[in-house]
Amino acid sequence: MAKYTIRPINTGFTGKRPVPGEVRKSEPPMKDGNLEPGAFYTFHFSLYKYLEKYPVEIGAPGGVLAFLLEGDGKKILIDTGMCETERANKYHHKGGSQLPGEAIDEALINLGIQPEEIDYVLFTHLHWDHSSNCHKFTNARFFANQTEYEFALDPIPLYYKSYEASQLGIEADFKKVKMETFLEETEILPGIVAFDTPGHSPGHVAFEVDTEDGKYIIAGDACFGLYTFTPFPEETLMYDITPPGRFCDIVGYWKSARTLRERCGGDINRILLCHEGSLLESLKDRPVIGLKQE
Ligand SMILES: [Zn+2]
């Protein structure tokens, strides 16, 4: 059975860079001063009230992780991270930044891996901060969920920016590659299984990856942070997760969170999220995940 190592690679920050040691708490979006025209927040109405009462600790802002898998003689990327600062600020979030060396192809070169060495690129979804620079991997095969790919090619206007739609006068990098698609649970490669986790986007998937240290789940933005798995403190509501602020389908999101929790056997530290601050901070001590524990 193929086993992989997993190396998270930070490709920048979609928002302000964190101050070391900073802990952020969630706030209702109307209060955080970050609500710009064109941004959208789809909180369940009750959360406006309850997040004031129960701010969620979301750790330091999470950066934008892509994941390099190595094993079975192959090099595989799951997602390719965000774009350069100027484009990020113009079309996405003001205050975001990508420093020299942080673009995924540059980060790999710094690790001694040339872009041509990447064999596969697998996407959790096709938002701009998960698929930028994918065309740099000229020898790779590319895989995305079919529902996600079709929506990404023809999104509703609310998502033009997220998918860098041609209506904005730009071309998303995922349109520059030949995409192969799949539907439903699929073993993409031996030891790497894609399964549906919709809700953040219409065809979002997570990847269950076999390692010497057991299975890990690379879950993209299926949840924004591990705080999702904390039952919401208001007992009368009986929420078994803390709901998110941003989703296209809250029922899907909720069920996907439950699916993730079940598939990792309740060990939520096996769920690797693209924007999770604690994962980014742990890289200093553990740059490679999936090695056999001594
Ligand atoms: Zn996303």
Boltz pocket constraint, residues with backbone or C-beta under 6 A from the ligand:
constraints:
  - pocket:
      binder: B
      contacts: [[A, 125], [A, 127], [A, 200], [A, 201], [A, 221]]
      max_distance: 6.0
